[in-house]
Amino acid sequence: MGWNTSWTEILGFATGAVCVWLVARQHIANWPVGIANNLFFIVLFAQAGLYADAGLQIVFIALAAYGWWSWTHGGGPGTAGALPVRRTTRAEWAWLLVAGAVGTAALTLLLGRVSDSTVPFWDALTTGLSLMATYGQCRKLLESWWLWIAADLVYIPLYAYKGLYLTSVLYTGFLALCVAGLVGWHRALPARGARTALEATA
């Protein structure tokens, strides 16, 4: 197609697609596949001058380790077993939105002053949204899919602008998978009474 595509981008494309598909199916293998994806994207984004996105991959690796443990052990001592899907509580939304806004503002200023980034705000915004979404994914919060959808709607034109056309196409696929994941996780929600008990103990 005439695109200047590297093997790093191709491997990032493949592992990313498999990872999101596995997350939508609530399969534990999404975490190691996701870590491999993060390693490819560290190299790719650093080369493209998307420094916040490159650094974000390191945070993703740490969150993946936490998510892997959380999905396996239920999130705490004495709660072994599969972690159930649940809705985000008001308290969780409050601190997630505050943390996302503060993080985006701080990263925008940092990238504008210490890097040659041509898109500091958009790079910072996608970083903030992605971190919020990844935390929600680690805890199997249903609304994490809405955060991923919002991030993907920014990522798609951003990567195309930076010449990462294959990655832009990948994130278009991610967007479709996120919608499928949202529907699938919604169906996996516990019954209303059980859900209320889960949210009360979250």
Buried (B, 14 or more C-beta within 10 A) or exposed (E): EEEEBBEBBBBBBBBBBBBBBBBBEBBEEBBBBBBBBBBBBBBBBBEBBBBBBBBBBEBBBEBBEBBBBBBBBBBEEEEEEEBBBBBBEEEBBEEBEEBBEEBBBEBBEBBEEEBEBEBBBBBBBBBBBBBBBBBBBBBBBBBBBBBBBBBBBBBBEBBBEBEBBBBBBBBBBBBEBBBBBBEBBEEEBBEEEEBEEBBEEB
